[in-house]
Amino acid sequence: MANERSVPTAMINLNLYAKISLLLLSVVTIPTILLGYLSFSNSSEQIRNVTNAFLLDNLQHNAQRVDTLMTRIEQRSEKVLESDKVKALLREPAPDSLLNEFDFIRLMNPVLDELKGEYELNIYPKQPAKYPNYAGGITGEEPWFKQALQMEGRGYWHVYSVNGERTTDLLYVRAIRDFPQLQPLGVLTIRVPSFLLANQLIIPERLEQLSFYMVNDAGRIVATRSNQKESADLAITPSTVKTNTSVLQTRIQGTDYYEAAKTLGTAGWSITALIPVSELMGPIENIKQFTWILVVSGISVMSILLLIIVRKITIPIKSLVRHMRRILLGELVYFDSYSKRTDEIGQLIRGYNSMITGMIELIGKTKQFEEEKRRLEIRTLIHQMNPHFLYNTMDTIKWKAEKAQEPAIVNMVTALSNLLRFSINNGEELTTVEREIQHVRNYLSIELQRNHDAFAVFFQVQPNILHFPFMKLTVQPLVENAIKHAVKKMKEGTGKIIVSVYQSGSRLICCVEDNGAGSEQDLSAHFALIEQSGGNQESGVGLYNADRRLKLRFGADEGYGIYMENRAGGGCKVTLVHPVIGHEEQENQHELYKAR
């Protein structure tokens, strides 16, 4: 039993260097050798399979593009065959004079311009030799012309080449027949340059030596596409190109190629792809040589580097672990050792120090929030009042005023009651634009009665934003500021205040403008002074509270809040920037207010 326990104990007591060495030798080296052997022995077959899938997929894509182009041209010929103007002109007798032929040309050219589309279109009468000026050398004895007349209205593709060698153009040829006799009236041709077909063949950028060849039913190469001039000039013969459904290996001009082909929609036509075997297999041979060198040299160097690396990692980590235990004792102390290293250990140490900094800042902010919470709780207790007592008292005063027939007192008490009811916060921070403006109107009703209508107030509110959610008690402080610091200091009857609310993109803008003397006060500096004094300033606290609530709710970095500037024509302008709350939240808030 003692011997059985000694082996595991010895393994556990090995140092980190020995453990990592054994681990790497067993986990990395042995599987790498086996994997390399298996991979290299099967690499050719794997590359063939990948090449097969890639080439056939690329061929399928290119074949669809070419078929789409050829189908579009065939559909264009259908529109020509449907043209009554063309048939009417072709039914006319052959011209017996040059003047009659020019009349035919004059009538046919606009029809050609109307039907040709993006390709060159030609329409020849059944006997083009009698139209020497119009037919342009076409006599009707050409093989393609005769074949078109014999195909009973079916179209076919004719390969046009120079001296019977390189293809320059393709002609889609089709007979135009009368209906219902089905007698041929003429022949139409749609000319397609071979380079246009070649442009439909897309070659991936990374396979520069991949080449495509389009072959017709007669074994003639119609179009080619290659990024390499040598590939484009290969002596491809009709016997070389085969239509197959898998990748084959062929030899052309002493070079081995992988070859795949795809049949096109046009009977007997196909697209063939060729790529040199060396482009795919060349890197494999180099990898075989370098892999064995790397495996042997890696095992040798690994043993030396492990000792250096392990000591550079384990010693700092052990020191950091010992230092981290001090946190359990309540000591938030920075770890200065190894912090200047640029590797992962240095990043770990700096991350630990950043964590300590964050914890210290978090503790400080927590203390600040707790202190602010304590002050708010004290203020709440000081200002706490039973709202039902206030409402009942207001209703009693209103009833007595009505009994005494004092409408002014009734209106003032009603406005004050609405003002208090709206101001008391039952946990609802948001209202609507309409209710917020109504709250401002209640406040102004009291102020105007107190000041004997000494100033005028105008409202400009977009009707479509009245139901938008809006933060409570934010517009009234702006109006109160304008009354207190502007219109109250003016001659009676001359003060004016304009309250405007409108939507600008994703924001709601509320502007309160007055025609007073303006203000030279820096609102940001004033808000900072209020924060330093704990909110014990005599003036500007209402604006500060509204600005603070907006920034806390919607974000200080988004530009939301309150801003003040002097108007160019005199007076002051205070702007409140509020976000347009999302549609889903708008609906929830709207239902909430309807329920209330």
C-alpha positions in Angstrom: 0.0 0.0 0.0 2.9 2.3 0.8 4.4 1.8 -2.6 1.0 2.4 -4.3 0.7 5.8 -2.6 4.3 6.9 -3.3 3.8 7.2 -7.1 0.9 9.7 -7.0 2.6 11.6 -4.2 5.8 12.0 -6.2 3.9 13.3 -9.2 2.0 15.8 -7.0 5.2 17.1 -5.5 6.8 17.8 -8.9 7.6 21.5 -9.4 5.8 23.6 -12.0 8.6 23.3 -14.5 8.5 19.5 -14.5 4.7 19.5 -14.6 4.5 21.8 -17.6 7.3 19.9 -19.4 5.6 16.6 -19.0 2.2 18.1 -20.0 3.6 19.7 -23.1 5.5 16.6 -24.2 2.4 14.4 -23.7 -0.3 16.9 -24.9 1.5 18.8 -27.7 4.4 16.9 -29.1 3.0 13.4 -29.4 -0.4 14.5 -30.9 1.4 16.9 -33.2 3.6 14.1 -34.7 0.6 11.8 -35.1 -1.6 14.6 -36.5 1.1 15.7 -39.0 1.6 12.1 -40.2 -2.1 11.5 -40.8 -2.6 15.0 -42.3 0.2 14.8 -44.7 -0.7 11.2 -45.8 -4.2 12.3 -46.7 -3.5 15.9 -47.8 -3.8 15.1 -51.5 -7.2 13.6 -51.2 -8.4 16.4 -48.9 -7.2 19.1 -51.3 -8.9 17.2 -54.2 -12.2 17.2 -52.2 -11.9 20.8 -51.3 -11.0 21.8 -54.8 -13.9 19.7 -56.1 -16.4 21.5 -53.9 -14.9 24.9 -54.5 -14.6 24.6 -58.3 -18.0 23.1 -58.8 -19.6 25.8 -56.6 -17.8 28.5 -58.4 -18.7 26.9 -61.7 -22.4 26.7 -60.7 -22.3 30.4 -59.8 -20.7 31.4 -63.1 -23.0 29.2 -65.1 -26.0 30.9 -63.5 -24.6 34.3 -64.5 -24.0 33.2 -68.1 -27.4 31.5 -68.3 -29.0 34.6 -67.0 -27.3 36.7 -69.6 -28.2 34.4 -72.5 -31.8 34.0 -71.2 -32.1 37.8 -71.1 -31.0 38.0 -74.7 -33.4 35.3 -75.7 -36.2 37.1 -74.0 -35.2 40.3 -75.8 -35.8 38.4 -79.1 -39.3 37.5 -78.0 -40.1 41.2 -77.8 -38.9 41.6 -81.3 -41.0 38.8 -82.5 -44.0 40.3 -80.8 -43.6 43.6 -82.6 -46.4 44.2 -85.2 -44.4 47.1 -86.7 -41.5 44.8 -87.6 -43.9 42.2 -89.2 -45.7 44.9 -91.1 -42.5 46.2 -92.6 -41.2 42.7 -93.5 -44.6 41.9 -95.2 -44.1 44.7 -97.6 -42.8 43.7 -101.1 -39.1 44.0 -101.8 -38.2 47.5 -103.0 -37.8 47.9 -106.7 -35.8 51.1 -106.5 -33.3 52.8 -104.4 -35.9 55.4 -103.2 -38.2 52.6 -102.0 -35.3 51.0 -100.1 -34.5 54.3 -98.4 -38.1 54.5 -97.4 -37.8 51.0 -95.9 -34.7 52.0 -94.0 -36.3 55.2 -92.8 -39.2 53.2 -91.3 -37.1 50.4 -90.0 -34.4 52.3 -88.1 -36.8 53.8 -85.4 -38.2 50.4 -84.8 -34.7 49.0 -84.3 -33.8 51.8 -81.9 -37.0 51.1 -80.0 -36.3 47.3 -79.7 -32.6 46.9 -79.5 -32.1 47.5 -75.7 -28.5 47.2 -74.6 -27.3 44.9 -77.4 -26.8 45.4 -81.1 -30.0 44.3 -82.9 -30.3 43.6 -86.7 -33.4 42.5 -88.6 -33.0 41.2 -92.1 -35.8 40.6 -94.6 -36.2 37.1 -96.0 -34.4 38.1 -99.2 -31.7 40.5 -97.9 -29.9 40.6 -101.3 -32.8 42.8 -102.6 -31.9 45.3 -99.8 -28.2 45.9 -100.6 -27.9 49.2 -98.8 -29.9 48.0 -95.7 -28.5 44.5 -95.4 -24.9 45.6 -95.4 -23.4 42.7 -97.3 -25.8 40.0 -96.0 -27.1 38.0 -99.0 -29.1 35.3 -97.4 -26.8 32.6 -98.5 -24.9 32.6 -95.3 -25.1 29.3 -93.4 -26.4 30.9 -90.2 -29.1 32.7 -92.2 -30.3 29.5 -93.9 -30.2 27.6 -90.6 -32.4 30.2 -88.9 -35.0 29.9 -91.6 -35.0 26.1 -91.3 -35.4 26.0 -87.4 -39.1 27.0 -87.5 -38.8 30.0 -85.2 -36.4 28.5 -82.7 -33.3 30.6 -82.0 -29.7 29.4 -81.8 -26.3 30.9 -81.0 -23.8 31.4 -83.8 -20.1 31.9 -83.0 -18.5 34.6 -85.1 -14.7 34.6 -85.4 -12.0 36.2 -87.4 -10.5 33.8 -90.0 -12.1 30.9 -88.1 -9.7 31.3 -85.2 -10.3 33.4 -82.0 -14.0 34.1 -81.2 -14.9 37.8 -81.3 -18.7 37.9 -81.1 -21.7 35.7 -80.6 -24.9 36.1 -82.6 -28.3 35.0 -81.3 -30.1 34.2 -84.6 -33.8 33.6 -84.9 -36.3 33.6 -87.7 -39.3 36.0 -87.7 -42.4 34.3 -88.8 -45.8 35.5 -89.8 -48.9 34.4 -87.9 -51.0 32.3 -88.3 -49.4 31.1 -91.6 -46.0 30.7 -89.8 -44.2 31.7 -93.0 -40.7 33.2 -92.4 -40.6 37.0 -92.9 -37.0 37.6 -92.0 -34.2 36.9 -89.5 -33.1 38.8 -86.4 -29.6 38.8 -84.9 -28.6 40.0 -81.5 -24.8 40.6 -81.3 -23.0 39.9 -78.0 -19.3 40.6 -77.8 -17.3 37.6 -76.4 -15.6 39.8 -73.7 -19.1 40.4 -72.3 -19.5 36.7 -71.8 -16.0 36.5 -70.3 -16.9 39.3 -67.8 -19.7 37.1 -66.5 -17.0 34.6 -65.3 -15.8 35.7 -61.8 -12.4 34.5 -60.5 -11.7 34.7 -56.8 -9.0 37.2 -56.0 -6.8 34.7 -54.1 -6.7 32.2 -56.9 -4.7 34.1 -59.5 -4.0 31.1 -61.8 -7.6 29.9 -62.0 -8.9 30.0 -65.6 -12.3 29.6 -67.1 -13.2 28.5 -70.7 -16.6 28.6 -72.3 -17.1 25.9 -75.0 -20.0 25.7 -77.4 -21.7 22.5 -78.7 -19.2 22.3 -81.6 -16.2 22.2 -79.2 -15.1 25.7 -80.0 -13.8 28.0 -77.2 -16.2 30.9 -77.1 -14.8 33.0 -74.2 -12.0 32.8 -71.7 -11.3 34.5 -68.4 -8.0 34.3 -66.5 -5.9 36.7 -64.3 -2.7 35.2 -65.8 -1.7 35.8 -69.4 0.0 32.4 -69.6 -3.2 30.7 -68.6 -5.2 32.7 -71.1 -2.8 31.7 -73.9 -3.0 27.9 -73.1 -3.4 25.8 -76.2 -6.8 24.4 -75.2 -8.3 22.1 -77.8 -11.9 20.8 -78.0 -10.6 17.3 -77.0 -9.0 18.7 -73.9 -12.2 20.2 -72.5 -14.6 17.6 -71.0 -17.9 18.0 -69.3 -17.7 16.3 -66.0 -19.4 16.4 -62.6 -16.2 16.0 -60.5 -12.6 17.3 -60.5 -10.2 15.5 -62.8 -6.5 15.8 -63.2 -5.2 16.5 -66.7 -1.9 17.5 -68.3 -1.7 20.4 -70.7 1.6 21.6 -72.3 3.6 19.7 -69.7 1.7 21.1 -66.7 -0.7 19.2 -64.4 -4.1 20.9 -63.9 -7.2 20.2 -61.9 -10.2 20.4 -64.2 -13.9 20.7 -63.6 -16.8 21.6 -66.0 -20.4 22.6 -65.7 -23.1 22.3 -68.5 -24.9 25.5 -69.4 -28.6 25.8 -70.1 -27.9 26.1 -73.8 -27.7 22.5 -75.2 -24.1 21.3 -75.6 -22.5 24.4 -74.1 -20.3 24.2 -71.0 -17.9 26.1 -68.8 -14.5 24.5 -67.8 -12.3 25.6 -64.9 -8.5 24.8 -64.8 -6.1 25.5 -61.9 -2.5 24.2 -61.7 -1.9 21.4 -59.3 1.2 23.1 -58.1 -0.7 26.2 -56.8 -2.6 23.9 -54.4 -0.1 21.2 -53.6 3.1 23.3 -53.6 2.7 24.7 -50.1 2.0 21.2 -48.7 5.5 20.0 -49.6 7.1 23.0 -47.9 5.0 22.4 -44.8 6.1 18.8 -44.6 9.8 19.8 -44.5 9.4 22.6 -42.0 7.1 20.7 -39.7 9.7 18.1 -38.9 12.3 20.7 -38.3 10.0 22.7 -36.0 8.9 19.6 -34.0 12.5 18.6 -33.3 13.9 22.0 -32.6 10.7 23.0 -30.6 11.2 20.1 -28.2 14.8 21.2 -27.7 14.1 24.9 -27.2 11.0 24.3 -25.1 12.9 22.7 -22.2 15.2 25.7 -22.0 12.5 28.4 -22.3 10.2 26.6 -19.8 12.5 27.2 -16.9 12.8 30.9 -17.7 9.1 31.4 -18.5 7.9 29.5 -15.4 10.1 31.5 -13.0 9.0 34.8 -14.6 5.4 33.9 -14.1 5.2 32.0 -10.8 7.3 34.4 -8.7 5.2 37.5 -9.4 2.0 35.6 -9.1 3.0 34.2 -5.7 3.9 37.7 -4.5 0.6 39.1 -5.8 -1.4 36.3 -4.0 0.4 37.1 -0.7 -0.5 40.8 -1.2 -4.1 40.1 -2.1 -4.6 38.4 1.3 -4.3 41.8 2.9 -7.6 42.8 1.3 -9.3 40.3 3.7 -7.8 42.3 6.5 -9.4 45.5 5.1 -6.2 47.0 3.7 -6.6 48.5 0.2 -2.9 48.9 -0.6 -1.4 49.1 -4.1 1.0 46.5 -5.4 4.0 48.4 -6.9 6.3 45.5 -7.8 6.4 44.3 -11.5 3.9 47.0 -12.5 6.2 48.4 -15.2 6.4 45.0 -17.1 4.8 45.1 -20.5 3.7 41.5 -20.6 0.6 39.8 -19.1 2.1 39.9 -15.6 2.4 43.7 -15.9 -1.2 43.9 -17.2 -2.3 41.7 -14.3 -0.6 43.9 -11.7 -1.9 47.1 -13.3 -5.4 45.6 -13.5 -5.1 44.8 -9.8 -4.1 48.3 -9.0 -7.0 49.7 -11.1 -9.3 47.4 -9.2 -8.0 48.9 -5.9 -8.5 52.4 -7.4 -12.1 51.5 -8.4 -12.8 50.1 -5.0 -11.6 53.2 -3.3 -13.6 55.4 -5.6 -16.6 53.2 -5.2 -16.4 53.4 -1.4 -16.1 57.2 -1.7 -19.0 57.5 -4.0 -21.0 55.2 -1.8 -20.3 57.4 1.2 -21.3 60.5 -0.9 -24.5 58.8 -2.0 -25.4 57.7 1.5 -24.7 61.3 2.8 -26.9 62.7 0.0 -29.6 60.1 0.7 -29.5 61.1 4.4 -29.9 64.8 3.6 -32.8 64.0 1.2 -34.5 61.9 3.9 -34.1 64.7 6.4 -35.6 67.2 3.9 -38.4 64.8 3.1 -39.2 64.5 6.8 -39.1 68.2 7.3 -41.4 69.0 4.4 -43.7 66.0 4.8 -47.4 66.9 4.9 -50.5 65.0 4.6 -51.8 65.7 1.0 -55.4 64.8 1.9 -55.3 67.4 4.6 -54.1 70.0 2.0 -56.7 69.0 -0.6 -59.6 69.0 2.0 -58.5 72.5 3.2 -58.3 73.8 -0.3 -61.8 72.5 -1.0 -63.1 74.2 2.1 -61.6 77.5 1.1 -63.0 77.1 -2.4 -66.5 76.3 -1.0 -66.4 79.4 1.3 -65.2 81.6 -1.6 -68.0 80.4 -3.9 -70.5 81.0 -1.1 -69.1 84.5 -0.7 -69.2 85.0 -4.4 -65.5 85.7 -4.8 -64.6 84.2 -8.2 -61.0 85.5 -8.1 -60.4 83.6 -4.9 -62.1 80.5 -6.3 -59.8 80.6 -9.4 -56.7 81.1 -7.3 -57.5 78.3 -4.9 -58.4 76.0 -7.7 -55.1 76.7 -9.5 -53.2 76.3 -6.2 -55.0 73.0 -5.5 -54.1 71.7 -9.0 -50.5 72.9 -8.5 -50.1 71.0 -5.3 -51.8 67.9 -6.6 -49.4 67.8 -9.5 -46.3 68.7 -7.5 -46.7 66.0 -4.9 -44.6 63.1 -6.3 -46.2 59.7 -5.7 -43.2 57.9 -7.2 -44.1 58.9 -10.8 -41.3 61.0 -12.3 -42.7 61.3 -15.8 -45.9 63.0 -17.0 -46.9 64.2 -20.5 -46.1 67.5 -22.3 -49.8 68.4 -22.1 -50.0 67.9 -18.3 -46.6 69.7 -17.7 -47.8 72.7 -19.7 -51.2 72.7 -17.8 -49.2 72.7 -14.5 -47.3 75.8 -15.8 -50.6 77.5 -16.7 -51.9 76.8 -13.1 -48.8 78.4 -11.7 -49.1 81.4 -14.1 -52.7 81.8 -13.1 -51.7 82.4 -9.5 -48.8 84.7 -10.4 -50.9 86.8 -12.8 -53.5 87.3 -10.1 -50.9 88.2 -7.6 -49.3 90.7 -9.9 -52.6 92.1 -11.4 -51.8 90.8 -14.9 -48.6 92.9 -15.0 -47.1 90.8 -17.8 -48.2 88.6 -20.7 -47.4 84.9 -21.4 -47.7 83.2 -24.8 -47.5 79.5 -25.5 -46.4 77.8 -28.7 -46.6 74.0 -28.4 -46.6 71.5 -31.3 -50.0 69.6 -31.1 -48.4 66.2 -32.1 -46.1 66.1 -29.0 -48.8 66.7 -26.3 -48.9 63.0 -25.4 -45.1 62.5 -25.3 -43.7 61.5 -21.9 -42.0 64.4 -20.1 -40.2 64.8 -16.8 -42.4 66.4 -14.1 -41.8 69.9 -12.6 -39.0 71.0 -15.1 -40.7 73.7 -17.1 -42.2 75.6 -14.2 -38.8 76.6 -12.7 -37.8 78.1 -16.1 -41.0 80.3 -16.1 -40.5 81.2 -12.4 -36.9 82.3 -13.2 -38.2 84.5 -16.0 -40.8 86.1 -13.8 -38.5 86.7 -10.8 -35.4 88.0 -12.7 -37.0 89.7 -15.7 -40.6 90.7 -16.0 -41.1 91.6 -12.4 -38.4 94.2 -12.7 -40.0 95.8 -15.8 -42.7 98.5 -16.0 -46.2 97.0 -15.5 -47.8 95.8 -18.7 -44.5 95.7 -20.7 -43.2 92.3 -19.6 -43.6 89.3 -22.0 -42.8 85.6 -21.7 -42.9 83.1 -24.6 -43.0 79.4 -23.8 -42.4 77.1 -26.8 -42.1 73.4 -26.9 -41.3 71.5 -30.1 -39.6 68.3 -31.3 -36.2 68.4 -33.0 -35.1 64.9 -34.2 -34.9 62.6 -31.1 -35.2 65.5 -28.7 -37.9 67.7 -27.2 -36.8 71.4 -26.9 -38.6 73.7 -24.4 -37.6 77.4 -24.6 -38.7 80.1 -22.2 -37.9 83.6 -23.5 -38.4 87.0 -21.9 -37.9 90.6 -23.0 -36.1 91.6 -19.8 -32.6 93.1 -19.3 -30.8 89.7 -19.9 -28.3 88.0 -17.6 -24.6 87.9 -17.4 -24.6 84.9 -15.1 -22.7 81.7 -16.1 -25.3 79.0 -15.4 -22.7 76.1 -15.3 -20.6 78.0 -12.7 -23.8 78.8 -10.7 -24.8 75.1 -10.6 -21.3 74.2 -9.5 -21.5 76.7 -6.6 -24.9 75.2 -5.6 -23.3 71.7 -5.5 -20.5 72.9 -3.3 -22.9 74.6 -0.9 -25.1 71.5 -0.6 -28.1 73.3 -2.2 -28.2 76.1 0.4 -28.2 78.9 -2.2 -31.0 81.5 -2.1 -31.6 81.6 -5.9 -31.3 79.4 -8.9 -32.0 76.2 -6.9 -35.1 75.4 -9.0 -33.1 75.5 -12.3 -30.4 73.4 -10.7 -32.8 70.8 -9.4 -34.5 70.5 -12.9 -31.1 70.3 -14.6 -29.8 67.7 -12.1 -32.8 65.5 -12.5 -32.6 65.5 -16.3 -28.9 64.6 -16.2 -29.4 61.9 -13.6 -32.3 60.3 -15.5 -31.2 60.6 -19.1 -27.4 61.0 -18.9 -25.1 64.0 -18.4 -23.0 63.2 -21.5 -25.9 63.2 -23.9 -26.5 67.0 -23.9 -29.7 66.9 -21.9 -30.2 69.6 -19.3 -30.8 73.4 -19.0 -28.9 76.1 -20.9 -29.2 79.9 -20.7 -28.2 82.6 -23.2 -29.1 86.2 -24.0 -31.3 86.9 -26.9 -30.0 89.0 -29.8 -33.0 91.4 -29.5 -32.8 91.7 -25.7 -33.9 89.6 -22.9 -32.9 86.1 -21.8 -33.6 82.6 -23.3 -33.5 79.5 -21.2 -33.5 76.2 -23.1 -34.5 72.7 -21.7 -33.3 69.7 -23.8 -35.3 66.5 -23.1 -35.2 63.2 -25.0 -38.0 61.8 -27.0 -38.7 58.6 -25.0 -39.1 55.4 -27.1 -42.5 54.4 -28.6 -42.9 51.4 -26.3 -42.2 53.5 -23.1 -44.5 56.2 -24.5 -47.3 53.8 -24.8 -46.8 52.5 -21.2 -46.7 56.0 -19.9 -49.8 57.0 -21.9 -51.8 54.1 -20.5 -50.6 55.0 -17.0 -51.8 58.6 -17.3 -55.1 57.5 -18.8 -55.6 55.2 -15.8 -54.9 58.1 -13.5 
